[in-house]
């Protein structure tokens, strides 16, 4: 299932940076919590609302860019 697939991706250093957004017909807090616990960075329910999906992807891209920049600054200060 998607939870197991995400856990496998996140355990492997070669794929751990892949951003995963869980998509489920289950709109319960338990499913969302489980998705986040296994490493999903986002959670969206079906039926997919295009604006919500775009918002999630945009937010995750911005977060990724911010983390990368912080990491670069940190590395340059150590060196």
PDB file of N, CA, C and O in Angstrom:
ATOM      1  N   UNK A   1       0.836  -1.196   0.000  1.00  0.00           N
ATOM      2  CA  UNK A   1       0.000   0.000   0.000  1.00  0.00           C
ATOM      3  C   UNK A   1       0.877   1.254   0.000  1.00  0.00           C
ATOM      4  O   UNK A   1       2.103   1.158   0.049  1.00  0.00           O
ATOM      5  N   UNK A   2       0.264   2.395  -0.053  1.00  0.00           N
ATOM      6  CA  UNK A   2       1.004   3.651  -0.121  1.00  0.00           C
ATOM      7  C   UNK A   2       1.833   3.929   1.114  1.00  0.00           C
ATOM      8  O   UNK A   2       2.909   4.519   1.023  1.00  0.00           O
ATOM      9  N   UNK A   3       1.338   3.505   2.276  1.00  0.00           N
ATOM     10  CA  UNK A   3       2.093   3.721   3.517  1.00  0.00           C
ATOM     11  C   UNK A   3       3.405   2.938   3.470  1.00  0.00           C
ATOM     12  O   UNK A   3       4.469   3.468   3.789  1.00  0.00           O
ATOM     13  N   UNK A   4       3.313   1.679   3.070  1.00  0.00           N
ATOM     14  CA  UNK A   4       4.509   0.835   2.991  1.00  0.00           C
ATOM     15  C   UNK A   4       5.473   1.361   1.925  1.00  0.00           C
ATOM     16  O   UNK A   4       6.685   1.395   2.141  1.00  0.00           O
ATOM     17  N   UNK A   5       4.937   1.766   0.785  1.00  0.00           N
ATOM     18  CA  UNK A   5       5.786   2.303  -0.286  1.00  0.00           C
ATOM     19  C   UNK A   5       6.531   3.557   0.190  1.00  0.00           C
ATOM     20  O   UNK A   5       7.711   3.737  -0.111  1.00  0.00           O
ATOM     21  N   UNK A   6       5.840   4.411   0.926  1.00  0.00           N
ATOM     22  CA  UNK A   6       6.472   5.628   1.442  1.00  0.00           C
ATOM     23  C   UNK A   6       7.565   5.284   2.436  1.00  0.00           C
ATOM     24  O   UNK A   6       8.645   5.875   2.399  1.00  0.00           O
ATOM     25  N   UNK A   7       7.299   4.332   3.330  1.00  0.00           N
ATOM     26  CA  UNK A   7       8.315   3.921   4.296  1.00  0.00           C
ATOM     27  C   UNK A   7       9.565   3.409   3.595  1.00  0.00           C
ATOM     28  O   UNK A   7      10.684   3.712   4.011  1.00  0.00           O
ATOM     29  N   UNK A   8       9.376   2.633   2.531  1.00  0.00           N
ATOM     30  CA  UNK A   8      10.515   2.089   1.784  1.00  0.00           C
ATOM     31  C   UNK A   8      11.300   3.223   1.135  1.00  0.00           C
ATOM     32  O   UNK A   8      12.529   3.249   1.202  1.00  0.00           O
ATOM     33  N   UNK A   9      10.595   4.154   0.507  1.00  0.00           N
ATOM     34  CA  UNK A   9      11.271   5.304  -0.113  1.00  0.00           C
ATOM     35  C   UNK A   9      12.061   6.114   0.906  1.00  0.00           C
ATOM     36  O   UNK A   9      13.200   6.501   0.645  1.00  0.00           O
ATOM     37  N   UNK A  10      11.473   6.366   2.046  1.00  0.00           N
ATOM     38  CA  UNK A  10      12.105   7.223   3.051  1.00  0.00           C
ATOM     39  C   UNK A  10      13.270   6.548   3.762  1.00  0.00           C
ATOM     40  O   UNK A  10      14.157   7.230   4.274  1.00  0.00           O
ATOM     41  N   UNK A  11      13.282   5.213   3.802  1.00  0.00           N
ATOM     42  CA  UNK A  11      14.391   4.479   4.435  1.00  0.00           C
ATOM     43  C   UNK A  11      15.650   4.462   3.576  1.00  0.00           C
ATOM     44  O   UNK A  11      16.763   4.407   4.099  1.00  0.00           O
ATOM     45  N   UNK A  12      15.475   4.509   2.268  1.00  0.00           N
ATOM     46  CA  UNK A  12      16.601   4.401   1.344  1.00  0.00           C
ATOM     47  C   UNK A  12      17.211   5.781   1.108  1.00  0.00           C
ATOM     48  O   UNK A  12      16.522   6.682   0.631  1.00  0.00           O
ATOM     49  N   UNK A  13      18.498   5.961   1.434  1.00  0.00           N
ATOM     50  CA  UNK A  13      19.133   7.269   1.242  1.00  0.00           C
ATOM     51  C   UNK A  13      19.035   7.792  -0.201  1.00  0.00           C
ATOM     52  O   UNK A  13      19.012   9.002  -0.423  1.00  0.00           O
ATOM     53  N   UNK A  14      18.979   6.883  -1.167  1.00  0.00           N
ATOM     54  CA  UNK A  14      18.903   7.296  -2.570  1.00  0.00           C
ATOM     55  C   UNK A  14      17.541   7.896  -2.930  1.00  0.00           C
ATOM     56  O   UNK A  14      17.429   8.643  -3.902  1.00  0.00           O
ATOM     57  N   UNK A  15      16.508   7.572  -2.149  1.00  0.00           N
ATOM     58  CA  UNK A  15      15.157   8.061  -2.468  1.00  0.00           C
ATOM     59  C   UNK A  15      14.512   8.827  -1.318  1.00  0.00           C
ATOM     60  O   UNK A  15      13.362   9.252  -1.425  1.00  0.00           O
ATOM     61  N   UNK A  16      15.231   9.002  -0.240  1.00  0.00           N
ATOM     62  CA  UNK A  16      14.615   9.612   0.947  1.00  0.00           C
ATOM     63  C   UNK A  16      14.222  11.068   0.749  1.00  0.00           C
ATOM     64  O   UNK A  16      13.394  11.588   1.498  1.00  0.00           O
ATOM     65  N   UNK A  17      14.799  11.738  -0.247  1.00  0.00           N
ATOM     66  CA  UNK A  17      14.458  13.139  -0.499  1.00  0.00           C
ATOM     67  C   UNK A  17      13.235  13.315  -1.393  1.00  0.00           C
ATOM     68  O   UNK A  17      12.797  14.445  -1.613  1.00  0.00           O
ATOM     69  N   UNK A  18      12.679  12.233  -1.910  1.00  0.00           N
ATOM     70  CA  UNK A  18      11.495  12.331  -2.762  1.00  0.00           C
ATOM     71  C   UNK A  18      10.320  12.824  -1.923  1.00  0.00           C
ATOM     72  O   UNK A  18      10.035  12.287  -0.852  1.00  0.00           O
ATOM     73  N   UNK A  19       9.649  13.847  -2.424  1.00  0.00           N
ATOM     74  CA  UNK A  19       8.487  14.401  -1.731  1.00  0.00           C
ATOM     75  C   UNK A  19       7.265  13.552  -2.039  1.00  0.00           C
ATOM     76  O   UNK A  19       6.978  13.260  -3.200  1.00  0.00           O
ATOM     77  N   UNK A  20       6.549  13.158  -0.998  1.00  0.00           N
ATOM     78  CA  UNK A  20       5.368  12.312  -1.155  1.00  0.00           C
ATOM     79  C   UNK A  20       4.156  13.034  -0.594  1.00  0.00           C
ATOM     80  O   UNK A  20       4.161  13.495   0.548  1.00  0.00           O
ATOM     81  N   UNK A  21       3.114  13.126  -1.416  1.00  0.00           N
ATOM     82  CA  UNK A  21       1.830  13.637  -0.968  1.00  0.00           C
ATOM     83  C   UNK A  21       0.860  12.466  -1.008  1.00  0.00           C
ATOM     84  O   UNK A  21       0.601  11.904  -2.072  1.00  0.00           O
ATOM     85  N   UNK A  22       0.327  12.100   0.147  1.00  0.00           N
ATOM     86  CA  UNK A  22      -0.631  11.012   0.210  1.00  0.00           C
ATOM     87  C   UNK A  22      -1.957  11.481  -0.365  1.00  0.00           C
ATOM     88  O   UNK A  22      -2.368  12.622  -0.155  1.00  0.00           O
ATOM     89  N   UNK A  23      -2.619  10.599  -1.086  1.00  0.00           N
ATOM     90  CA  UNK A  23      -3.927  10.902  -1.664  1.00  0.00           C
ATOM     91  C   UNK A  23      -4.856   9.749  -1.303  1.00  0.00           C
ATOM     92  O   UNK A  23      -4.591   8.597  -1.647  1.00  0.00           O
ATOM     93  N   UNK A  24      -5.935  10.063  -0.614  1.00  0.00           N
ATOM     94  CA  UNK A  24      -6.814   9.014  -0.124  1.00  0.00           C
ATOM     95  C   UNK A  24      -8.268   9.460  -0.160  1.00  0.00           C
ATOM     96  O   UNK A  24      -8.574  10.650  -0.082  1.00  0.00           O
ATOM     97  N   UNK A  25      -9.148   8.488  -0.279  1.00  0.00           N
ATOM     98  CA  UNK A  25     -10.577   8.769  -0.182  1.00  0.00           C
ATOM     99  C   UNK A  25     -10.994   8.881   1.284  1.00  0.00           C
ATOM    100  O   UNK A  25     -12.095   9.338   1.590  1.00  0.00           O
ATOM    101  N   UNK A  26     -10.107   8.460   2.186  1.00  0.00           N
ATOM    102  CA  UNK A  26     -10.412   8.510   3.611  1.00  0.00           C
ATOM    103  C   UNK A  26     -10.028   9.871   4.180  1.00  0.00           C
ATOM    104  O   UNK A  26      -8.853  10.236   4.209  1.00  0.00           O
ATOM    105  N   UNK A  27     -11.016  10.604   4.624  1.00  0.00           N
ATOM    106  CA  UNK A  27     -10.780  11.967   5.123  1.00  0.00           C
ATOM    107  C   UNK A  27     -10.694  11.994   6.646  1.00  0.00           C
ATOM    108  O   UNK A  27     -11.075  12.978   7.280  1.00  0.00           O
ATOM    109  N   UNK A  28     -10.197  10.918   7.221  1.00  0.00           N
ATOM    110  CA  UNK A  28     -10.113  10.866   8.684  1.00  0.00           C
ATOM    111  C   UNK A  28      -8.749  11.359   9.156  1.00  0.00           C
ATOM    112  O   UNK A  28      -7.752  11.281   8.438  1.00  0.00           O
ATOM    113  N   UNK A  29      -8.738  11.860  10.368  1.00  0.00           N
ATOM    114  CA  UNK A  29      -7.478  12.347  10.934  1.00  0.00           C
ATOM    115  C   UNK A  29      -6.497  11.197  11.150  1.00  0.00           C
ATOM    116  O   UNK A  29      -5.285  11.410  11.118  1.00  0.00           O
ATOM    117  N   UNK A  30      -7.005   9.977  11.370  1.00  0.00           N
ATOM    118  CA  UNK A  30      -6.125   8.829  11.574  1.00  0.00           C
ATOM    119  C   UNK A  30      -5.309   8.533  10.317  1.00  0.00           C
ATOM    120  O   UNK A  30      -4.112   8.263  10.409  1.00  0.00           O
ATOM    121  N   UNK A  31      -5.941   8.580   9.151  1.00  0.00           N
ATOM    122  CA  UNK A  31      -5.220   8.322   7.904  1.00  0.00           C
ATOM    123  C   UNK A  31      -4.192   9.419   7.645  1.00  0.00           C
ATOM    124  O   UNK A  31      -3.064   9.140   7.237  1.00  0.00           O
ATOM    125  N   UNK A  32      -4.586  10.655   7.885  1.00  0.00           N
ATOM    126  CA  UNK A  32      -3.651  11.760   7.677  1.00  0.00           C
ATOM    127  C   UNK A  32      -2.460  11.616   8.624  1.00  0.00           C
ATOM    128  O   UNK A  32      -1.313  11.763   8.203  1.00  0.00           O
ATOM    129  N   UNK A  33      -2.723  11.334   9.881  1.00  0.00           N
ATOM    130  CA  UNK A  33      -1.653  11.168  10.878  1.00  0.00           C
ATOM    131  C   UNK A  33      -0.719  10.027  10.484  1.00  0.00           C
ATOM    132  O   UNK A  33       0.501  10.161  10.581  1.00  0.00           O
ATOM    133  N   UNK A  34      -1.282   8.915  10.042  1.00  0.00           N
ATOM    134  CA  UNK A  34      -0.454   7.775   9.653  1.00  0.00           C
ATOM    135  C   UNK A  34       0.413   8.133   8.441  1.00  0.00           C
ATOM    136  O   UNK A  34       1.587   7.768   8.384  1.00  0.00           O
ATOM    137  N   UNK A  35      -0.167   8.845   7.477  1.00  0.00           N
ATOM    138  CA  UNK A  35       0.590   9.255   6.293  1.00  0.00           C
ATOM    139  C   UNK A  35       1.774  10.128   6.696  1.00  0.00           C
ATOM    140  O   UNK A  35       2.882   9.951   6.189  1.00  0.00           O
ATOM    141  N   UNK A  36       1.543  11.058   7.593  1.00  0.00           N
ATOM    142  CA  UNK A  36       2.615  11.941   8.033  1.00  0.00           C
ATOM    143  C   UNK A  36       3.664  11.167   8.835  1.00  0.00           C
ATOM    144  O   UNK A  36       4.857  11.454   8.738  1.00  0.00           O
ATOM    145  N   UNK A  37       3.220  10.191   9.625  1.00  0.00           N
ATOM    146  CA  UNK A  37       4.155   9.395  10.429  1.00  0.00           C
ATOM    147  C   UNK A  37       5.095   8.561   9.567  1.00  0.00           C
ATOM    148  O   UNK A  37       6.257   8.372   9.928  1.00  0.00           O
ATOM    149  N   UNK A  38       4.608   8.057   8.427  1.00  0.00           N
ATOM    150  CA  UNK A  38       5.474   7.228   7.578  1.00  0.00           C
ATOM    151  C   UNK A  38       6.359   8.069   6.666  1.00  0.00           C
ATOM    152  O   UNK A  38       7.214   7.528   5.965  1.00  0.00           O
ATOM    153  N   UNK A  39       6.162   9.389   6.669  1.00  0.00           N
ATOM    154  CA  UNK A  39       7.058  10.249   5.920  1.00  0.00           C
ATOM    155  C   UNK A  39       6.447  11.088   4.821  1.00  0.00           C
ATOM    156  O   UNK A  39       7.166  11.815   4.135  1.00  0.00           O
ATOM    157  N   UNK A  40       5.136  11.009   4.631  1.00  0.00           N
ATOM    158  CA  UNK A  40       4.498  11.857   3.630  1.00  0.00           C
ATOM    159  C   UNK A  40       4.594  13.314   4.085  1.00  0.00           C
ATOM    160  O   UNK A  40       4.410  13.622   5.263  1.00  0.00           O
ATOM    161  N   UNK A  41       4.880  14.187   3.150  1.00  0.00           N
ATOM    162  CA  UNK A  41       4.984  15.607   3.482  1.00  0.00           C
ATOM    163  C   UNK A  41       3.642  16.317   3.350  1.00  0.00           C
ATOM    164  O   UNK A  41       3.473  17.424   3.861  1.00  0.00           O
ATOM    165  N   UNK A  42       2.703  15.696   2.678  1.00  0.00           N
ATOM    166  CA  UNK A  42       1.387  16.290   2.504  1.00  0.00           C
ATOM    167  C   UNK A  42       0.314  15.225   2.471  1.00  0.00           C
ATOM    168  O   UNK A  42       0.600  14.031   2.385  1.00  0.00           O
ATOM    169  N   UNK A  43      -0.925  15.675   2.540  1.00  0.00           N
ATOM    170  CA  UNK A  43      -2.067  14.752   2.524  1.00  0.00           C
ATOM    171  C   UNK A  43      -3.233  15.456   1.860  1.00  0.00           C
ATOM    172  O   UNK A  43      -3.587  16.574   2.234  1.00  0.00           O
ATOM    173  N   UNK A  44      -3.829  14.805   0.877  1.00  0.00           N
ATOM    174  CA  UNK A  44      -4.974  15.374   0.187  1.00  0.00           C
ATOM    175  C   UNK A  44      -6.022  14.286   0.009  1.00  0.00           C
ATOM    176  O   UNK A  44      -5.692  13.120  -0.206  1.00  0.00           O
ATOM    177  N   UNK A  45      -7.281  14.676   0.101  1.00  0.00           N
ATOM    178  CA  UNK A  45      -8.350  13.690  -0.004  1.00  0.00           C
ATOM    179  C   UNK A  45      -9.039  13.780  -1.367  1.00  0.00           C
ATOM    180  O   UNK A  45      -9.031  14.811  -2.039  1.00  0.00           O
ATOM    181  N   UNK A  46      -9.627  12.659  -1.731  1.00  0.00           N
ATOM    182  CA  UNK A  46     -10.412  12.587  -2.964  1.00  0.00           C
ATOM    183  C   UNK A  46     -11.846  13.013  -2.655  1.00  0.00           C
ATOM    184  O   UNK A  46     -12.289  12.819  -1.523  1.00  0.00           O
ATOM    185  N   UNK A  47     -12.570  13.567  -3.572  1.00  0.00           N
ATOM    186  CA  UNK A  47     -12.120  13.923  -4.902  1.00  0.00           C
ATOM    187  C   UNK A  47     -11.111  15.065  -4.827  1.00  0.00           C
ATOM    188  O   UNK A  47     -11.231  15.972  -4.003  1.00  0.00           O
ATOM    189  N   UNK A  48     -10.130  14.998  -5.695  1.00  0.00           N
ATOM    190  CA  UNK A  48      -9.060  15.990  -5.686  1.00  0.00           C
ATOM    191  C   UNK A  48      -9.586  17.320  -6.193  1.00  0.00           C
ATOM    192  O   UNK A  48     -10.187  17.414  -7.263  1.00  0.00           O
ATOM    193  N   UNK A  49      -9.344  18.333  -5.396  1.00  0.00           N
ATOM    194  CA  UNK A  49      -9.665  19.697  -5.807  1.00  0.00           C
ATOM    195  C   UNK A  49      -8.375  20.288  -6.369  1.00  0.00           C
ATOM    196  O   UNK A  49      -7.398  20.439  -5.636  1.00  0.00           O
ATOM    197  N   UNK A  50      -8.356  20.624  -7.661  1.00  0.00           N
ATOM    198  CA  UNK A  50      -7.120  21.098  -8.287  1.00  0.00           C
ATOM    199  C   UNK A  50      -6.433  22.230  -7.524  1.00  0.00           C
ATOM    200  O   UNK A  50      -5.209  22.223  -7.395  1.00  0.00           O
ATOM    201  N   UNK A  51      -7.184  23.187  -7.024  1.00  0.00           N
ATOM    202  CA  UNK A  51      -6.559  24.306  -6.300  1.00  0.00           C
ATOM    203  C   UNK A  51      -5.866  23.841  -5.033  1.00  0.00           C
ATOM    204  O   UNK A  51      -4.790  24.339  -4.700  1.00  0.00           O
ATOM    205  N   UNK A  52      -6.463  22.896  -4.320  1.00  0.00           N
ATOM    206  CA  UNK A  52      -5.822  22.368  -3.105  1.00  0.00           C
ATOM    207  C   UNK A  52      -4.547  21.624  -3.448  1.00  0.00           C
ATOM    208  O   UNK A  52      -3.549  21.743  -2.737  1.00  0.00           O
ATOM    209  N   UNK A  53      -4.567  20.857  -4.530  1.00  0.00           N
ATOM    210  CA  UNK A  53      -3.376  20.121  -4.940  1.00  0.00           C
ATOM    211  C   UNK A  53      -2.261  21.087  -5.329  1.00  0.00           C
ATOM    212  O   UNK A  53      -1.113  20.904  -4.924  1.00  0.00           O
ATOM    213  N   UNK A  54      -2.588  22.104  -6.102  1.00  0.00           N
ATOM    214  CA  UNK A  54      -1.591  23.102  -6.495  1.00  0.00           C
ATOM    215  C   UNK A  54      -1.045  23.805  -5.256  1.00  0.00           C
ATOM    216  O   UNK A  54       0.161  24.037  -5.162  1.00  0.00           O
ATOM    217  N   UNK A  55      -1.910  24.144  -4.308  1.00  0.00           N
ATOM    218  CA  UNK A  55      -1.454  24.787  -3.072  1.00  0.00           C
ATOM    219  C   UNK A  55      -0.472  23.898  -2.313  1.00  0.00           C
ATOM    220  O   UNK A  55       0.559  24.372  -1.836  1.00  0.00           O
ATOM    221  N   UNK A  56      -0.793  22.605  -2.200  1.00  0.00           N
ATOM    222  CA  UNK A  56       0.098  21.671  -1.487  1.00  0.00           C
ATOM    223  C   UNK A  56       1.448  21.568  -2.182  1.00  0.00           C
ATOM    224  O   UNK A  56       2.493  21.643  -1.535  1.00  0.00           O
ATOM    225  N   UNK A  57       1.427  21.394  -3.502  1.00  0.00           N
ATOM    226  CA  UNK A  57       2.677  21.253  -4.251  1.00  0.00           C
ATOM    227  C   UNK A  57       3.507  22.528  -4.132  1.00  0.00           C
ATOM    228  O   UNK A  57       4.717  22.462  -3.918  1.00  0.00           O
ATOM    229  N   UNK A  58       2.869  23.674  -4.269  1.00  0.00           N
ATOM    230  CA  UNK A  58       3.568  24.952  -4.147  1.00  0.00           C
ATOM    231  C   UNK A  58       4.207  25.089  -2.774  1.00  0.00           C
ATOM    232  O   UNK A  58       5.369  25.481  -2.665  1.00  0.00           O
ATOM    233  N   UNK A  59       3.457  24.770  -1.726  1.00  0.00           N
ATOM    234  CA  UNK A  59       3.976  24.863  -0.364  1.00  0.00           C
ATOM    235  C   UNK A  59       5.164  23.936  -0.171  1.00  0.00           C
ATOM    236  O   UNK A  59       6.160  24.319   0.443  1.00  0.00           O
ATOM    237  N   UNK A  60       5.066  22.727  -0.689  1.00  0.00           N
ATOM    238  CA  UNK A  60       6.153  21.766  -0.515  1.00  0.00           C
ATOM    239  C   UNK A  60       7.394  22.171  -1.307  1.00  0.00           C
ATOM    240  O   UNK A  60       8.515  21.967  -0.842  1.00  0.00           O
ATOM    241  N   UNK A  61       7.209  22.736  -2.488  1.00  0.00           N
ATOM    242  CA  UNK A  61       8.352  23.212  -3.269  1.00  0.00           C
ATOM    243  C   UNK A  61       9.046  24.349  -2.526  1.00  0.00           C
ATOM    244  O   UNK A  61      10.273  24.373  -2.429  1.00  0.00           O
ATOM    245  N   UNK A  62       8.265  25.288  -2.002  1.00  0.00           N
ATOM    246  CA  UNK A  62       8.855  26.401  -1.254  1.00  0.00           C
ATOM    247  C   UNK A  62       9.585  25.903  -0.017  1.00  0.00           C
ATOM    248  O   UNK A  62      10.690  26.359   0.276  1.00  0.00           O
ATOM    249  N   UNK A  63       8.975  24.969   0.713  1.00  0.00           N
ATOM    250  CA  UNK A  63       9.633  24.404   1.894  1.00  0.00           C
ATOM    251  C   UNK A  63      10.943  23.735   1.520  1.00  0.00           C
ATOM    252  O   UNK A  63      11.943  23.884   2.223  1.00  0.00           O
ATOM    253  N   UNK A  64      10.944  23.005   0.424  1.00  0.00           N
ATOM    254  CA  UNK A  64      12.149  22.317  -0.021  1.00  0.00           C
ATOM    255  C   UNK A  64      13.247  23.315  -0.367  1.00  0.00           C
ATOM    256  O   UNK A  64      14.409  23.113  -0.013  1.00  0.00           O
ATOM    257  N   UNK A  65      12.882  24.383  -1.054  1.00  0.00           N
ATOM    258  CA  UNK A  65      13.873  25.407  -1.413  1.00  0.00           C
ATOM    259  C   UNK A  65      14.432  26.092  -0.173  1.00  0.00           C
ATOM    260  O   UNK A  65      15.627  26.379  -0.105  1.00  0.00           O
ATOM    261  N   UNK A  66      13.575  26.353   0.803  1.00  0.00           N
ATOM    262  CA  UNK A  66      14.021  26.987   2.043  1.00  0.00           C
ATOM    263  C   UNK A  66      14.981  26.066   2.791  1.00  0.00           C
ATOM    264  O   UNK A  66      16.030  26.513   3.255  1.00  0.00           O
ATOM    265  N   UNK A  67      14.632  24.783   2.911  1.00  0.00           N
ATOM    266  CA  UNK A  67      15.504  23.824   3.591  1.00  0.00           C
ATOM    267  C   UNK A  67      16.855  23.721   2.890  1.00  0.00           C
ATOM    268  O   UNK A  67      17.900  23.663   3.538  1.00  0.00           O
ATOM    269  N   UNK A  68      16.822  23.699   1.563  1.00  0.00           N
ATOM    270  CA  UNK A  68      18.066  23.598   0.805  1.00  0.00           C
ATOM    271  C   UNK A  68      18.943  24.824   1.045  1.00  0.00           C
ATOM    272  O   UNK A  68      20.153  24.695   1.229  1.00  0.00           O
ATOM    273  N   UNK A  69      18.351  25.987   1.043  1.00  0.00           N
ATOM    274  CA  UNK A  69      19.103  27.227   1.259  1.00  0.00           C
ATOM    275  C   UNK A  69      19.693  27.250   2.669  1.00  0.00           C
ATOM    276  O   UNK A  69      20.854  27.619   2.848  1.00  0.00           O
ATOM    277  N   UNK A  70      18.913  26.864   3.659  1.00  0.00           N
ATOM    278  CA  UNK A  70      19.405  26.822   5.040  1.00  0.00           C
ATOM    279  C   UNK A  70      20.580  25.850   5.146  1.00  0.00           C
ATOM    280  O   UNK A  70      21.580  26.139   5.804  1.00  0.00           O
ATOM    281  N   UNK A  71      20.448  24.704   4.497  1.00  0.00           N
ATOM    282  CA  UNK A  71      21.519  23.713   4.521  1.00  0.00           C
ATOM    283  C   UNK A  71      22.786  24.267   3.876  1.00  0.00           C
ATOM    284  O   UNK A  71      23.886  24.057   4.387  1.00  0.00           O
ATOM    285  N   UNK A  72      22.635  24.974   2.752  1.00  0.00           N
ATOM    286  CA  UNK A  72      23.788  25.573   2.072  1.00  0.00           C
ATOM    287  C   UNK A  72      24.470  26.605   2.965  1.00  0.00           C
ATOM    288  O   UNK A  72      25.698  26.639   3.045  1.00  0.00           O
ATOM    289  N   UNK A  73      23.694  27.437   3.628  1.00  0.00           N
ATOM    290  CA  UNK A  73      24.254  28.461   4.511  1.00  0.00           C
ATOM    291  C   UNK A  73      24.984  27.798   5.666  1.00  0.00           C
ATOM    292  O   UNK A  73      26.089  28.206   6.024  1.00  0.00           O
ATOM    293  N   UNK A  74      24.367  26.775   6.252  1.00  0.00           N
ATOM    294  CA  UNK A  74      24.972  26.067   7.367  1.00  0.00           C
ATOM    295  C   UNK A  74      26.309  25.440   6.970  1.00  0.00           C
ATOM    296  O   UNK A  74      27.295  25.536   7.700  1.00  0.00           O
ATOM    297  N   UNK A  75      26.323  24.788   5.782  1.00  0.00           N
ATOM    298  CA  UNK A  75      27.550  24.154   5.304  1.00  0.00           C
ATOM    299  C   UNK A  75      28.639  25.187   5.050  1.00  0.00           C
ATOM    300  O   UNK A  75      29.805  24.948   5.364  1.00  0.00           O
ATOM    301  N   UNK A  76      28.271  26.333   4.484  1.00  0.00           N
ATOM    302  CA  UNK A  76      29.279  27.354   4.197  1.00  0.00           C
ATOM    303  C   UNK A  76      29.855  27.952   5.477  1.00  0.00           C
ATOM    304  O   UNK A  76      31.012  28.373   5.488  1.00  0.00           O
ATOM    305  N   UNK A  77      29.084  27.999   6.537  1.00  0.00           N
ATOM    306  CA  UNK A  77      29.564  28.525   7.816  1.00  0.00           C
ATOM    307  C   UNK A  77      30.483  27.539   8.510  1.00  0.00           C
ATOM    308  O   UNK A  77      31.381  27.945   9.248  1.00  0.00           O
ATOM    309  N   UNK A  78      30.272  26.242   8.285  1.00  0.00           N
ATOM    310  CA  UNK A  78      31.131  25.220   8.893  1.00  0.00           C
ATOM    311  C   UNK A  78      32.488  25.158   8.210  1.00  0.00           C
ATOM    312  O   UNK A  78      33.500  24.880   8.855  1.00  0.00           O
ATOM    313  N   UNK A  79      32.513  25.418   6.902  1.00  0.00           N
ATOM    314  CA  UNK A  79      33.731  25.235   6.108  1.00  0.00           C
ATOM    315  C   UNK A  79      34.655  26.345   6.234  1.00  0.00           C
ATOM    316  O   UNK A  79      35.724  26.332   5.623  1.00  0.00           O
TER     317      UNK A  79
END
